[in-house]
Amino acid sequence: MCKQMKKLEACVHVSTAYTNCHIQDETIMEKVYKPHMVSPKQILEAMKWMNDDILKDITDRIISSHPNTYAFTKAIAEQMLLDERDQLPVAIFRPSIVTASVREPFPGWVDNMNGATGIISAMGCGFVKAMYGGKHKLSDLVPVDLTANVLIAVAWHTATHRAADEVPIYNFTSGTLNPITWKEIGECITDQFRRYPIENPFWIPNGYVTSN
């Protein structure tokens, strides 16, 4: 579709900072890491004849070291964009966990209960008492309004500073500049929802994070 747009100025693919989360003890660079096992075209060809049972049987082998199909499909989507871009003005934007706004349209604004927002809300109303995870791991949350602003800036820069032979990639995370652990997030949930409780909570709010 993009190739049919004669006056296309910028095409920004929104990926995720967790595309390459299987890479341990190494800084994730702003580049495309090729999937280990198969190419995007091979995956698409396989979809034409494999039934659900076969796919289920081989999924773990195909995704290799990726933790799940979400991260894997994000990775092959980046690779496919790289392979098929031709002369398109393309960029890749990788935000981490997008959550409520910090400023615009007002602090705390959200329009859905997906991802971290849903977990925080469930803990805040007392419906979820504990969350399974590494409490000393970084949560790496980014506000939705800052994410949108950076996405707009990426589109502008892509349109006005076209790269000749490369696809610019932008990682947008908070973990290195403003680190906060899941334990600290849980403590904040407990404190704030007890100080400013919602109407008719299910139980006493608690943001306990545990690894067992």
Secondary structure, DSSP 8 states (H G I E B T S, - for coil): -GGG-TT---EEEE--TTTTTT--SS---SS----SS--HHHHHHHHTT--HHHHHHHHHHHHTTSSSHHHHHHHHHHHHHHHH-TT--EEEEEE-EEES-SSSSSTT--S---HHHHHHHHHHTTS--EEES-TTSB--EEEHHHHHHHHHHHHHHHHHS--SS---EEEE--TTTS--BHHHHHHHHHHHHHHS--SS-SS----EEE--
